[in-house]
Amino acid sequence: MDNPCPTFGVLLRQTRTARGLSASALSRKVGVVRSVVSAWEHDKALPELGRLYLVVRALRAGQDVAWRLVVAAGVDPQERAVA
């Protein structure tokens, strides 16, 4: 039975590969080294909120995928950033 709620890493890898983007290319677009993307995809780390925003933009993720990435990363959508 498939897990209806994939982890952040699984969702990131699925979305990245569906877009035809290599992990190295994604790392360049978001300003991290390749090993950081690997850690995200293997659920060993999660991006900070600002970096998550860059990931969503780099993947050109639609609203549904962007929302799923945010939720999978454990970001509270009701939380507001303090300036």
N, CA, C and O atoms as a GROMACS GRO file, in nm:
protein
  332
    1MET      N    1   0.085  -0.119   0.000
    1MET     CA    2   0.000   0.000   0.000
    1MET      C    3   0.089   0.124   0.000
    1MET      O    4   0.183   0.133   0.078
    2ASP      N    5   0.059   0.220  -0.088
    2ASP     CA    6   0.137   0.342  -0.096
    2ASP      C    7   0.107   0.434   0.022
    2ASP      O    8  -0.006   0.442   0.070
    3ASN      N    9   0.212   0.502   0.066
    3ASN     CA   10   0.197   0.601   0.172
    3ASN      C   11   0.136   0.726   0.110
    3ASN      O   12   0.197   0.784   0.020
    4PRO      N   13   0.018   0.771   0.155
    4PRO     CA   14  -0.046   0.889   0.096
    4PRO      C   15   0.028   1.018   0.128
    4PRO      O   16   0.004   1.120   0.063
    5CYS      N   17   0.116   1.016   0.226
    5CYS     CA   18   0.190   1.135   0.267
    5CYS      C   19   0.340   1.108   0.258
    5CYS      O   20   0.402   1.070   0.356
    6PRO      N   21   0.398   1.127   0.138
    6PRO     CA   22   0.541   1.100   0.126
    6PRO      C   23   0.622   1.198   0.210
    6PRO      O   24   0.578   1.309   0.241
    7THR      N   25   0.742   1.154   0.246
    7THR     CA   26   0.830   1.242   0.322
    7THR      C   27   0.876   1.357   0.233
    7THR      O   28   0.858   1.354   0.111
    8PHE      N   29   0.935   1.458   0.296
    8PHE     CA   30   0.988   1.570   0.219
    8PHE      C   31   1.088   1.521   0.116
    8PHE      O   32   1.084   1.563   0.000
    9GLY      N   33   1.178   1.432   0.158
    9GLY     CA   34   1.282   1.385   0.067
    9GLY      C   35   1.227   1.312  -0.054
    9GLY      O   36   1.271   1.335  -0.166
   10VAL      N   37   1.129   1.225  -0.031
   10VAL     CA   38   1.068   1.151  -0.141
   10VAL      C   39   0.998   1.248  -0.236
   10VAL      O   40   1.014   1.238  -0.357
   11LEU      N   41   0.923   1.340  -0.181
   11LEU     CA   42   0.850   1.437  -0.263
   11LEU      C   43   0.947   1.526  -0.341
   11LEU      O   44   0.924   1.555  -0.458
   12LEU      N   45   1.055   1.570  -0.277
   12LEU     CA   46   1.154   1.653  -0.344
   12LEU      C   47   1.216   1.577  -0.461
   12LEU      O   48   1.224   1.630  -0.572
   13ARG      N   49   1.260   1.455  -0.437
   13ARG     CA   50   1.324   1.376  -0.542
   13ARG      C   51   1.227   1.350  -0.657
   13ARG      O   52   1.265   1.362  -0.773
   14GLN      N   53   1.102   1.314  -0.626
   14GLN     CA   54   1.002   1.289  -0.730
   14GLN      C   55   0.978   1.413  -0.815
   14GLN      O   56   0.973   1.406  -0.938
   15THR      N   57   0.964   1.527  -0.748
   15THR     CA   58   0.938   1.651  -0.820
   15THR      C   59   1.058   1.693  -0.904
   15THR      O   60   1.043   1.732  -1.019
   16ARG      N   61   1.177   1.683  -0.845
   16ARG     CA   62   1.299   1.722  -0.917
   16ARG      C   63   1.317   1.638  -1.042
   16ARG      O   64   1.344   1.692  -1.150
   17THR      N   65   1.304   1.506  -1.029
   17THR     CA   66   1.325   1.420  -1.145
   17THR      C   67   1.214   1.437  -1.249
   17THR      O   68   1.240   1.428  -1.369
   18ALA      N   69   1.092   1.462  -1.204
   18ALA     CA   70   0.982   1.487  -1.299
   18ALA      C   71   1.007   1.613  -1.381
   18ALA      O   72   0.961   1.624  -1.494
   19ARG      N   73   1.079   1.708  -1.322
   19ARG     CA   74   1.111   1.833  -1.392
   19ARG      C   75   1.238   1.820  -1.478
   19ARG      O   76   1.277   1.913  -1.548
   20GLY      N   77   1.302   1.702  -1.471
   20GLY     CA   78   1.424   1.680  -1.548
   20GLY      C   79   1.544   1.757  -1.495
   20GLY      O   80   1.635   1.791  -1.570
   21LEU      N   81   1.542   1.784  -1.366
   21LEU     CA   82   1.648   1.862  -1.302
   21LEU      C   83   1.739   1.769  -1.223
   21LEU      O   84   1.690   1.688  -1.144
   22SER      N   85   1.868   1.780  -1.243
   22SER     CA   86   1.962   1.699  -1.164
   22SER      C   87   1.975   1.758  -1.024
   22SER      O   88   1.943   1.875  -1.001
   23ALA      N   89   2.023   1.678  -0.933
   23ALA     CA   90   2.046   1.726  -0.797
   23ALA      C   91   2.151   1.836  -0.798
   23ALA      O   92   2.141   1.932  -0.721
   24SER      N   93   2.251   1.823  -0.883
   24SER     CA   94   2.355   1.927  -0.893
   24SER      C   95   2.297   2.058  -0.944
   24SER      O   96   2.330   2.165  -0.893
   25ALA      N   97   2.210   2.049  -1.043
   25ALA     CA   98   2.147   2.171  -1.096
   25ALA      C   99   2.059   2.238  -0.990
   25ALA      O  100   2.060   2.360  -0.976
   26LEU      N  101   1.984   2.157  -0.916
   26LEU     CA  102   1.901   2.213  -0.809
   26LEU      C  103   1.989   2.279  -0.704
   26LEU      O  104   1.957   2.388  -0.656
   27SER      N  105   2.098   2.214  -0.668
   27SER     CA  106   2.185   2.272  -0.565
   27SER      C  107   2.240   2.408  -0.610
   27SER      O  108   2.249   2.500  -0.529
   28ARG      N  109   2.275   2.421  -0.737
   28ARG     CA  110   2.323   2.550  -0.788
   28ARG      C  111   2.213   2.656  -0.782
   28ARG      O  112   2.238   2.771  -0.746
   29LYS      N  113   2.092   2.617  -0.819
   29LYS     CA  114   1.980   2.712  -0.821
   29LYS      C  115   1.944   2.765  -0.682
   29LYS      O  116   1.900   2.879  -0.668
   30VAL      N  117   1.962   2.681  -0.580
   30VAL     CA  118   1.924   2.724  -0.445
   30VAL      C  119   2.043   2.765  -0.359
   30VAL      O  120   2.025   2.804  -0.244
   31GLY      N  121   2.164   2.755  -0.415
   31GLY     CA  122   2.282   2.805  -0.345
   31GLY      C  123   2.334   2.716  -0.234
   31GLY      O  124   2.381   2.765  -0.131
   32VAL      N  125   2.327   2.585  -0.254
   32VAL     CA  126   2.383   2.490  -0.157
   32VAL      C  127   2.472   2.392  -0.232
   32VAL      O  128   2.467   2.385  -0.355
   33VAL      N  129   2.552   2.318  -0.158
   33VAL     CA  130   2.633   2.214  -0.221
   33VAL      C  131   2.546   2.091  -0.247
   33VAL      O  132   2.442   2.073  -0.184
   34ARG      N  133   2.589   2.009  -0.339
   34ARG     CA  134   2.514   1.890  -0.382
   34ARG      C  135   2.481   1.798  -0.264
   34ARG      O  136   2.374   1.737  -0.262
   35SER      N  137   2.571   1.787  -0.169
   35SER     CA  138   2.549   1.698  -0.055
   35SER      C  139   2.430   1.743   0.031
   35SER      O  140   2.368   1.661   0.098
   36VAL      N  141   2.400   1.872   0.030
   36VAL     CA  142   2.284   1.922   0.106
   36VAL      C  143   2.155   1.872   0.040
   36VAL      O  144   2.064   1.828   0.109
   37VAL      N  145   2.148   1.880  -0.091
   37VAL     CA  146   2.030   1.829  -0.162
   37VAL      C  147   2.016   1.679  -0.135
   37VAL      O  148   1.905   1.630  -0.114
   38SER      N  149   2.126   1.607  -0.136
   38SER     CA  150   2.123   1.464  -0.106
   38SER      C  151   2.070   1.440   0.035
   38SER      O  152   1.989   1.350   0.055
   39ALA      N  153   2.114   1.519   0.131
   39ALA     CA  154   2.065   1.505   0.270
   39ALA      C  155   1.915   1.531   0.276
   39ALA      O  156   1.843   1.460   0.346
   40TRP      N  157   1.867   1.630   0.204
   40TRP     CA  158   1.723   1.657   0.200
   40TRP      C  159   1.649   1.538   0.141
   40TRP      O  160   1.548   1.494   0.196
   41GLU      N  161   1.699   1.487   0.028
   41GLU     CA  162   1.630   1.379  -0.041
   41GLU      C  163   1.632   1.247   0.036
   41GLU      O  164   1.547   1.161   0.015
   42HIS      N  165   1.728   1.231   0.125
   42HIS     CA  166   1.736   1.111   0.208
   42HIS      C  167   1.680   1.136   0.349
   42HIS      O  168   1.701   1.055   0.440
   43ASP      N  169   1.608   1.247   0.365
   43ASP     CA  170   1.542   1.283   0.491
   43ASP      C  171   1.638   1.286   0.609
   43ASP      O  172   1.602   1.248   0.720
   44LYS      N  173   1.759   1.332   0.583
   44LYS     CA  174   1.858   1.348   0.690
   44LYS      C  175   1.862   1.493   0.738
   44LYS      O  176   1.922   1.523   0.841
   45ALA      N  177   1.799   1.583   0.663
   45ALA     CA  178   1.793   1.725   0.698
   45ALA      C  179   1.674   1.787   0.625
   45ALA      O  180   1.623   1.732   0.528
   46LEU      N  181   1.632   1.901   0.674
   46LEU     CA  182   1.527   1.979   0.609
   46LEU      C  183   1.579   2.119   0.582
   46LEU      O  184   1.659   2.171   0.660
   47PRO      N  185   1.534   2.181   0.473
   47PRO     CA  186   1.579   2.317   0.445
   47PRO      C  187   1.514   2.417   0.540
   47PRO      O  188   1.403   2.396   0.589
   48GLU      N  189   1.585   2.526   0.565
   48GLU     CA  190   1.526   2.637   0.639
   48GLU      C  191   1.419   2.699   0.550
   48GLU      O  192   1.416   2.674   0.429
   49LEU      N  193   1.332   2.778   0.608
   49LEU     CA  194   1.218   2.833   0.536
   49LEU      C  195   1.260   2.911   0.412
   49LEU      O  196   1.202   2.893   0.305
   50GLY      N  197   1.359   2.997   0.424
   50GLY     CA  198   1.403   3.076   0.309
   50GLY      C  199   1.457   2.989   0.198
   50GLY      O  200   1.434   3.016   0.080
   51ARG      N  201   1.529   2.884   0.234
   51ARG     CA  202   1.584   2.792   0.135
   51ARG      C  203   1.472   2.709   0.072
   51ARG      O  204   1.475   2.679  -0.047
   52LEU      N  205   1.372   2.673   0.154
   52LEU     CA  206   1.257   2.600   0.102
   52LEU      C  207   1.186   2.682  -0.006
   52LEU      O  208   1.143   2.627  -0.108
   53TYR      N  209   1.174   2.811   0.017
   53TYR     CA  210   1.114   2.900  -0.084
   53TYR      C  211   1.193   2.892  -0.214
   53TYR      O  212   1.134   2.885  -0.322
   54LEU      N  213   1.325   2.894  -0.205
   54LEU     CA  214   1.409   2.886  -0.324
   54LEU      C  215   1.393   2.751  -0.394
   54LEU      O  216   1.394   2.745  -0.517
   55VAL      N  217   1.379   2.644  -0.316
   55VAL     CA  218   1.358   2.511  -0.374
   55VAL      C  219   1.228   2.509  -0.454
   55VAL      O  220   1.225   2.463  -0.568
   56VAL      N  221   1.121   2.559  -0.395
   56VAL     CA  222   0.991   2.562  -0.462
   56VAL      C  223   1.001   2.641  -0.592
   56VAL      O  224   0.948   2.598  -0.695
   57ARG      N  225   1.067   2.755  -0.588
   57ARG     CA  226   1.084   2.836  -0.710
   57ARG      C  227   1.169   2.766  -0.814
   57ARG      O  228   1.136   2.766  -0.933
   58ALA      N  229   1.279   2.705  -0.771
   58ALA     CA  230   1.368   2.636  -0.864
   58ALA      C  231   1.298   2.520  -0.933
   58ALA      O  232   1.325   2.490  -1.050
   59LEU      N  233   1.208   2.454  -0.861
   59LEU     CA  234   1.134   2.341  -0.917
   59LEU      C  235   1.015   2.387  -1.001
   59LEU      O  236   0.950   2.306  -1.066
   60ARG      N  237   0.988   2.516  -0.999
   60ARG     CA  238   0.870   2.571  -1.067
   60ARG      C  239   0.746   2.490  -1.028
   60ARG      O  240   0.664   2.453  -1.111
   61ALA      N  241   0.738   2.466  -0.898
   61ALA     CA  242   0.631   2.384  -0.843
   61ALA      C  243   0.499   2.459  -0.846
   61ALA      O  244   0.492   2.578  -0.812
   62GLY      N  245   0.396   2.390  -0.886
   62GLY     CA  246   0.262   2.447  -0.880
   62GLY      C  247   0.217   2.457  -0.735
   62GLY      O  248   0.285   2.410  -0.644
   63GLN      N  249   0.104   2.518  -0.715
   63GLN     CA  250   0.054   2.543  -0.580
   63GLN      C  251   0.037   2.413  -0.500
   63GLN      O  252   0.071   2.409  -0.382
   64ASP      N  253  -0.014   2.308  -0.563
   64ASP     CA  254  -0.036   2.182  -0.493
   64ASP      C  255   0.096   2.122  -0.447
   64ASP      O  256   0.110   2.082  -0.331
   65VAL      N  257   0.194   2.114  -0.536
   65VAL     CA  258   0.323   2.056  -0.501
   65VAL      C  259   0.394   2.143  -0.399
   65VAL      O  260   0.454   2.092  -0.304
   66ALA      N  261   0.388   2.274  -0.418
   66ALA     CA  262   0.452   2.366  -0.323
   66ALA      C  263   0.393   2.345  -0.183
   66ALA      O  264   0.467   2.338  -0.085
   67TRP      N  265   0.263   2.336  -0.174
   67TRP     CA  266   0.196   2.315  -0.046
   67TRP      C  267   0.240   2.183   0.018
   67TRP      O  268   0.268   2.177   0.138
   68ARG      N  269   0.247   2.077  -0.062
   68ARG     CA  270   0.288   1.946  -0.012
   68ARG      C  271   0.432   1.949   0.039
   68ARG      O  272   0.464   1.888   0.140
   69LEU      N  273   0.521   2.021  -0.032
   69LEU     CA  274   0.659   2.034   0.013
   69LEU      C  275   0.666   2.109   0.146
   69LEU      O  276   0.740   2.069   0.236
   70VAL      N  277   0.590   2.216   0.157
   70VAL     CA  278   0.590   2.296   0.280
   70VAL      C  279   0.540   2.212   0.398
   70VAL      O  280   0.601   2.212   0.505
   71VAL      N  281   0.430   2.141   0.378
   71VAL     CA  282   0.375   2.058   0.485
   71VAL      C  283   0.471   1.945   0.520
   71VAL      O  284   0.493   1.916   0.638
   72ALA      N  285   0.529   1.880   0.418
   72ALA     CA  286   0.622   1.770   0.443
   72ALA      C  287   0.747   1.818   0.516
   72ALA      O  288   0.810   1.742   0.590
   73ALA      N  289   0.784   1.945   0.495
   73ALA     CA  290   0.901   2.001   0.564
   73ALA      C  291   0.869   2.040   0.708
   73ALA      O  292   0.958   2.078   0.783
   74GLY      N  293   0.741   2.031   0.745
   74GLY     CA  294   0.703   2.059   0.883
   74GLY      C  295   0.682   2.206   0.912
   74GLY      O  296   0.683   2.247   1.029
   75VAL      N  297   0.664   2.286   0.808
   75VAL     CA  298   0.641   2.429   0.828
   75VAL      C  299   0.495   2.450   0.864
   75VAL      O  300   0.405   2.397   0.798
   76ASP      N  301   0.471   2.526   0.968
   76ASP     CA  302   0.334   2.559   1.009
   76ASP      C  303   0.284   2.670   0.919
   76ASP      O  304   0.333   2.782   0.926
   77PRO      N  305   0.185   2.641   0.831
   77PRO     CA  306   0.137   2.744   0.739
   77PRO      C  307   0.071   2.862   0.807
   77PRO      O  308   0.053   2.966   0.745
   78GLN      N  309   0.034   2.848   0.933
   78GLN     CA  310  -0.028   2.958   1.007
   78GLN      C  311   0.075   3.050   1.072
   78GLN      O  312   0.042   3.160   1.116
   79GLU      N  313   0.200   3.002   1.078
   79GLU     CA  314   0.305   3.080   1.144
   79GLU      C  315   0.349   3.195   1.053
   79GLU      O  316   0.367   3.177   0.932
   80ARG      N  317   0.365   3.310   1.112
   80ARG     CA  318   0.408   3.428   1.036
   80ARG      C  319   0.552   3.462   1.073
   80ARG      O  320   0.592   3.453   1.189
   81ALA      N  321   0.626   3.500   0.972
   81ALA     CA  322   0.765   3.539   0.996
   81ALA      C  323   0.768   3.675   1.066
   81ALA      O  324   0.688   3.763   1.035
   82VAL      N  325   0.859   3.690   1.160
   82VAL     CA  326   0.874   3.817   1.230
   82VAL      C  327   0.982   3.896   1.159
   82VAL      O  328   1.092   3.846   1.135
   83ALA      N  329   0.950   4.020   1.126
   83ALA     CA  330   1.046   4.103   1.052
   83ALA      C  331   1.156   4.151   1.142
   83ALA      O  332   1.246   4.223   1.096
   0.00000   0.00000   0.00000
